[in-house]
Amino acid sequence: MTSIDFARAMPRRRQAAVALAITAAIVAAWLSLHVVAVWFLDAPAHPVVAALCLIGLTWLSVGLFIIAHDAMHGAVVPGAPRANRAIGTLALALYAGFSFRRMIVQHMRHHRSPGTDDDPDFAHGGPVRWYASFVLHYFGWREFWVLGSATILYALILGDRWPYVLYWAVPSILASIQLFVFGTWLPHRTDDYAPFADSHNARSPAMSDTLSLLTCYHFGGYHHEHHLHPGVPWWRLPGTRARAKDAP
């Protein structure tokens, strides 16, 4: 079954309705937890709650990036590029002020030449060197000034609570590490960990669906499937493997 077959397996209106509902839930959850952590949390008095907020915001920040990623592939609202661009722009703005236009150009390069020297997400060497290259490639001067200015402005608005701006910055950083490890390094590493099945130079590390969801919204456990069917949204990726097994 081809990528187009998988993308069309669910009617566009139904996929858009489900995708928009999931997107709204992730954005609303992120905004709610962000407001609680930044504006109302007394971290020294409630360290366990503070830690849970950090963990929750990190996972939801990964979700914001995944929303933007699906928008790049037109998978949030199929057949509506303007809506996908608007949703992706909002998600990346909340995540870390990244440029959707720059991100989509680079990500399409990744899909054209995965795991090669023409792939902006790929680098030789160990995971630390690879992650540094990964960050430096996407975090340019524009991102530096936008994110820096937004952080300073937010801290000024917070007044005496200015240290709590870290509940925006730290989850974004931790989410970038999580996205890199489970969504880039493990699926595309070129050592003897596991052979690649085809020219996509991607693998799907063995893990349960629960772990796949918690680590990278299924872009870890189903990364090869994503490269085979890039138009399929993250929440449908587990189904691609089952459908492939059932296909004649």
C-alpha positions as CSV (number, residue, x, y, z in Angstrom):
1,M,0.0,0.0,0.0
2,T,1.4,3.4,-1.0
3,S,1.8,6.5,1.1
4,I,-1.1,8.1,-0.8
5,D,-3.3,5.0,0.0
6,F,-2.5,5.4,3.7
7,A,-3.2,9.1,3.6
8,R,-6.5,8.6,2.0
9,A,-7.6,5.7,4.1
10,M,-9.4,8.1,6.4
11,P,-11.7,10.7,4.9
12,R,-10.1,14.2,4.9
13,R,-12.9,15.8,6.9
14,R,-12.7,13.1,9.6
15,Q,-8.9,13.3,9.8
16,A,-9.1,17.1,10.0
17,A,-11.7,17.0,12.7
18,V,-9.7,14.5,14.8
19,A,-6.4,16.2,14.2
20,L,-7.8,19.6,15.1
21,A,-9.4,18.2,18.3
22,I,-6.1,16.6,19.3
23,T,-4.1,19.7,18.4
24,A,-6.5,21.9,20.4
25,A,-6.2,19.6,23.4
26,I,-2.3,19.7,23.3
27,V,-2.2,23.5,22.9
28,A,-4.8,24.0,25.6
29,A,-3.0,21.7,28.0
30,W,0.3,23.4,27.3
31,L,-1.2,26.9,27.8
32,S,-3.0,25.9,31.0
33,L,0.1,24.2,32.6
34,H,2.3,27.0,31.4
35,V,0.1,29.7,33.1
36,V,-0.1,27.7,36.3
37,A,3.7,27.1,36.4
38,V,4.8,30.6,35.4
39,W,2.2,32.7,37.1
40,F,0.9,30.8,40.2
41,L,3.2,28.0,41.2
42,D,5.2,28.3,44.5
43,A,8.0,26.0,43.5
44,P,10.0,26.0,46.8
45,A,6.9,25.2,48.7
46,H,5.7,22.5,46.4
47,P,8.8,20.8,44.8
48,V,7.0,17.7,43.7
49,V,4.4,19.7,41.9
50,A,7.1,21.9,40.4
51,A,8.9,18.8,39.1
52,L,5.7,17.4,37.6
53,C,5.0,20.7,35.9
54,L,8.4,20.6,34.4
55,I,7.9,17.0,33.1
56,G,4.4,17.8,31.8
57,L,5.5,21.0,30.0
58,T,8.5,19.1,28.4
59,W,6.2,16.4,27.0
60,L,3.6,19.0,25.8
61,S,6.4,21.0,24.3
62,V,7.4,17.9,22.3
63,G,3.8,17.8,21.3
64,L,3.8,21.4,20.0
65,F,6.8,20.6,17.8
66,I,5.0,17.4,16.5
67,I,1.9,19.5,15.7
68,A,4.1,21.8,13.6
69,H,5.8,18.8,12.0
70,D,2.5,17.4,11.0
71,A,1.5,20.8,9.6
72,M,4.6,20.8,7.4
73,H,3.3,17.6,5.8
74,G,-0.2,19.0,5.5
75,A,-1.5,16.3,7.9
76,V,-3.4,18.5,10.3
77,V,-5.9,19.8,7.8
78,P,-5.5,17.8,4.6
79,G,-5.8,19.9,1.5
80,A,-5.7,23.2,3.3
81,P,-2.1,24.6,3.2
82,R,-3.0,28.0,4.7
83,A,-4.6,26.3,7.7
84,N,-1.6,24.0,8.2
85,R,0.8,26.9,7.9
86,A,-1.2,29.0,10.5
87,I,-1.3,26.0,12.9
88,G,2.3,25.2,12.5
89,T,3.4,28.8,12.9
90,L,1.4,29.1,16.2
91,A,2.8,25.8,17.5
92,L,6.4,26.8,16.8
93,A,5.9,30.2,18.3
94,L,4.7,28.7,21.5
95,Y,7.4,26.1,21.5
96,A,10.4,28.5,21.0
97,G,9.6,31.2,18.6
98,F,11.0,29.3,15.6
99,S,10.3,30.2,12.0
100,F,7.8,27.8,10.3
101,R,9.0,28.8,6.9
102,R,12.7,28.0,7.6
103,M,11.8,24.8,9.4
104,I,9.6,23.4,6.6
105,V,12.3,24.1,4.0
106,Q,14.9,22.2,6.1
107,H,12.6,19.4,7.0
108,M,11.7,18.7,3.3
109,R,15.5,18.5,2.7
110,H,15.6,15.9,5.4
111,H,12.9,13.8,3.7
112,R,14.6,14.1,0.3
113,S,18.0,12.9,1.5
114,P,17.6,11.2,4.9
115,G,20.7,10.1,6.6
116,T,23.1,11.6,4.0
117,D,25.4,14.6,4.0
118,D,22.6,16.6,2.3
119,D,20.3,15.9,5.3
120,P,20.3,19.0,7.7
121,D,19.2,16.6,10.5
122,F,22.1,14.2,10.0
123,A,25.7,14.5,11.3
124,H,28.6,12.1,11.8
125,G,30.0,11.3,15.2
126,G,28.5,10.6,18.6
127,P,25.2,11.8,19.9
128,V,26.6,14.9,21.7
129,R,28.3,16.2,18.6
130,W,25.3,15.3,16.5
131,Y,22.9,17.2,18.8
132,A,25.2,20.2,18.8
133,S,25.1,20.2,15.0
134,F,21.3,19.7,15.1
135,V,20.8,22.7,17.4
136,L,23.2,25.0,15.6
137,H,21.6,24.2,12.3
138,Y,18.1,25.3,13.4
139,F,19.0,27.9,16.0
140,G,20.3,30.8,14.0
141,W,20.6,34.6,14.7
142,R,16.9,35.1,14.0
143,E,15.9,32.5,16.7
144,F,18.5,34.0,19.0
145,W,17.1,37.5,18.9
146,V,13.4,36.4,18.8
147,L,13.7,34.0,21.7
148,G,16.1,36.2,23.7
149,S,13.9,39.3,23.3
150,A,10.7,37.3,24.1
151,T,12.3,35.8,27.2
152,I,13.5,39.2,28.5
153,L,10.1,40.8,27.8
154,Y,8.3,38.0,29.5
155,A,10.6,38.3,32.5
156,L,9.9,42.0,32.8
157,I,6.2,41.4,32.7
158,L,6.5,38.8,35.4
159,G,8.3,41.2,37.7
160,D,9.3,39.5,41.0
161,R,8.4,36.2,39.4
162,W,10.9,36.5,36.6
163,P,12.8,33.3,37.5
164,Y,9.6,31.4,36.5
165,V,10.2,32.2,32.9
166,L,12.4,29.1,33.1
167,Y,9.2,27.1,32.9
168,W,9.1,28.2,29.3
169,A,12.8,28.0,28.4
170,V,13.8,24.8,30.2
171,P,11.0,22.6,28.8
172,S,11.8,23.8,25.3
173,I,15.5,22.8,25.8
174,L,14.6,19.4,27.3
175,A,12.0,18.8,24.6
176,S,14.7,19.5,21.9
177,I,16.9,16.8,23.5
178,Q,13.9,14.4,23.6
179,L,13.0,15.1,20.0
180,F,16.6,14.6,18.9
181,V,17.2,11.4,20.8
182,F,14.0,9.6,19.9
183,G,13.0,11.4,16.7
184,T,16.4,11.8,15.0
185,W,19.4,10.0,16.5
186,L,17.9,6.6,17.3
187,P,16.0,6.2,14.0
188,H,18.9,7.5,11.8
189,R,22.1,6.5,13.5
190,T,24.4,4.7,11.1
191,D,26.4,2.3,13.4
192,D,25.8,-1.4,13.7
193,Y,22.8,-0.9,15.9
194,A,20.4,-2.2,13.2
195,P,20.5,-2.2,9.4
196,F,18.3,0.1,7.4
197,A,15.5,-1.5,5.4
198,D,15.7,0.8,2.4
199,S,16.9,4.1,1.0
200,H,14.9,6.1,3.6
201,N,17.8,5.3,6.0
202,A,15.4,5.2,8.9
203,R,14.4,2.5,11.4
204,S,11.7,2.1,14.0
205,P,13.4,1.1,17.3
206,A,11.5,-1.6,19.1
207,M,9.3,-0.1,21.9
208,S,5.7,-0.4,23.1
209,D,3.1,2.0,21.8
210,T,2.9,3.6,25.2
211,L,6.6,4.3,25.3
212,S,6.5,5.4,21.6
213,L,3.8,7.9,22.6
214,L,5.6,9.2,25.7
215,T,9.0,9.6,24.1
216,C,8.2,11.3,20.8
217,Y,4.5,11.0,19.9
218,H,5.2,7.8,17.9
219,F,8.0,9.3,15.8
220,G,10.4,7.0,17.6
221,G,8.7,3.7,17.5
222,Y,7.2,4.3,14.0
223,H,9.9,6.5,12.4
224,H,10.4,4.3,9.3
225,E,6.6,4.2,8.8
226,H,6.7,8.0,8.9
227,H,9.2,8.2,6.1
228,L,7.2,5.7,4.1
229,H,3.9,7.6,4.7
230,P,4.8,11.3,5.5
231,G,1.3,12.4,5.0
232,V,0.0,10.3,7.9
233,P,-0.4,12.3,11.2
234,W,1.4,11.1,14.3
235,W,-1.7,9.6,16.0
236,R,-2.3,7.3,13.0
237,L,1.3,6.0,12.7
238,P,0.7,2.8,14.7
239,G,-2.1,1.9,12.3
240,T,0.3,2.1,9.3
241,R,2.2,-1.0,10.4
242,A,-1.0,-3.0,11.0
243,R,-2.4,-2.0,7.7
244,A,0.9,-2.9,5.9
245,K,0.7,-6.4,7.4
246,D,-2.9,-6.8,6.3
247,A,-2.2,-5.5,2.8
248,P,-2.0,-8.1,-0.1
